[in-house]
Amino acid sequence: MFNHNNHYGEKLRKFLRDRRITQHEASALLGVHRSTIQRLLENEIWSEKQLSIVTNGFGISQDDFRIIENQTTKVEKENPWKEKYYESIERINELYGKLEKSNNMNEELRKIIENLKNRK
């Protein structure tokens, strides 16, 4: 049964929110993919390895992490759209990053093709 007070994903969500850390920033700090952060946020129970990655990455003890309260604040109850908004902004930033990488790769390919044409 769902135990809101022991839900590790909710503890992580509160930890990130309280420190204004985005999922993208968290993934960079922990050295994991953003989808890993999303899975951690969804899962009530984590493996010891997952708990260790999170606590070591953020420099907190496992005991301190375990006592983080899972509380929805009054503001969150009044503004349920806020989390979705921030997730959307993170996704847009991620897509802009991919677009920039793609544009850089296209430019490199153009240069390679131009060099090959000049060799003929």
C-alpha positions as CSV (number, residue, x, y, z in Angstrom):
1,M,0.0,0.0,0.0
2,F,1.1,3.6,-0.8
3,N,2.8,5.1,2.3
4,H,3.2,8.8,1.4
5,N,5.6,9.4,4.3
6,N,8.1,6.8,3.2
7,H,7.9,7.4,-0.6
8,Y,11.5,8.0,-1.6
9,G,10.4,9.6,-4.9
10,E,8.3,12.2,-3.0
11,K,11.2,12.8,-0.6
12,L,13.5,13.5,-3.6
13,R,10.8,15.8,-5.2
14,K,10.6,17.8,-2.0
15,F,14.4,17.9,-1.7
16,L,14.8,19.3,-5.2
17,R,11.9,21.7,-4.9
18,D,13.2,23.1,-1.6
19,R,16.6,23.8,-3.2
20,R,15.1,24.9,-6.5
21,I,17.0,22.2,-8.4
22,T,15.5,21.1,-11.7
23,Q,15.4,17.5,-12.9
24,H,17.9,18.4,-15.5
25,E,20.3,20.0,-13.0
26,A,19.8,17.0,-10.7
27,S,20.7,14.6,-13.4
28,A,23.9,16.5,-14.1
29,L,24.8,16.6,-10.4
30,L,24.3,12.9,-10.0
31,G,25.8,11.9,-13.3
32,V,22.7,10.1,-14.4
33,H,20.2,10.5,-17.3
34,R,17.2,12.7,-16.8
35,S,14.9,9.7,-17.3
36,T,16.6,8.1,-14.3
37,I,15.6,11.1,-12.2
38,Q,12.0,10.8,-13.5
39,R,12.0,7.1,-12.5
40,L,13.4,7.9,-9.1
41,L,10.6,10.5,-8.6
42,E,7.9,8.0,-9.5
43,N,9.2,5.1,-7.3
44,E,8.2,4.7,-3.7
45,I,11.0,2.3,-2.9
46,W,14.6,2.5,-4.2
47,S,17.4,0.0,-4.2
48,E,20.4,0.7,-1.8
49,K,22.4,1.6,-4.9
50,Q,19.9,4.2,-6.0
51,L,19.7,5.7,-2.5
52,S,23.5,5.8,-2.4
53,I,23.7,7.6,-5.7
54,V,21.3,10.2,-4.6
55,T,22.6,10.8,-1.2
56,N,26.3,10.8,-2.2
57,G,25.6,13.0,-5.2
58,F,23.8,15.6,-3.1
59,G,26.2,15.2,-0.1
60,I,23.6,14.2,2.5
61,S,23.5,11.2,4.7
62,Q,21.0,8.4,4.0
63,D,19.4,9.0,7.5
64,D,18.9,12.7,6.7
65,F,17.3,11.8,3.4
66,R,15.0,9.3,5.0
67,I,13.6,11.9,7.5
68,I,12.6,14.4,4.8
69,E,8.9,14.8,5.2
70,N,6.6,14.3,2.2
71,Q,4.3,17.2,2.5
72,T,2.4,19.0,-0.2
73,T,2.5,22.7,0.7
74,K,-0.6,24.9,0.6
75,V,0.8,26.7,-2.5
76,E,1.2,23.4,-4.3
77,K,-2.4,22.4,-3.5
78,E,-3.6,25.8,-4.8
79,N,-1.4,25.6,-8.0
80,P,-1.3,22.0,-9.2
81,W,-0.2,23.3,-12.6
82,K,3.1,24.7,-11.3
83,E,4.9,21.3,-11.4
84,K,3.7,20.6,-14.9
85,Y,4.8,24.0,-16.0
86,Y,8.3,23.5,-14.6
87,E,8.5,20.1,-16.2
88,S,7.4,21.6,-19.5
89,I,10.1,24.2,-19.3
90,E,12.7,21.6,-18.5
91,R,11.6,19.5,-21.5
92,I,11.8,22.6,-23.8
93,N,15.3,23.3,-22.6
94,E,16.3,19.7,-23.1
95,L,14.9,19.8,-26.7
96,Y,16.8,23.1,-27.4
97,G,20.0,21.4,-26.3
98,K,19.4,18.5,-28.7
99,L,18.6,20.9,-31.5
100,E,21.8,22.8,-30.9
101,K,23.8,19.6,-30.9
102,S,22.1,18.5,-34.1
103,N,22.8,21.9,-35.8
104,N,26.5,21.6,-34.7
105,M,26.7,18.1,-36.2
106,N,25.1,19.3,-39.5
107,E,27.7,22.1,-39.7
108,E,30.5,19.6,-39.2
109,L,29.0,17.4,-41.9
110,R,28.8,20.3,-44.3
111,K,32.5,21.1,-43.7
112,I,33.5,17.5,-44.3
113,I,31.5,17.3,-47.5
114,E,33.0,20.6,-48.7
115,N,36.5,19.3,-47.9
116,L,35.7,16.1,-49.9
117,K,34.4,18.2,-52.8
118,N,37.6,20.4,-52.8
119,R,39.8,17.3,-53.0
120,K,38.5,16.2,-56.4
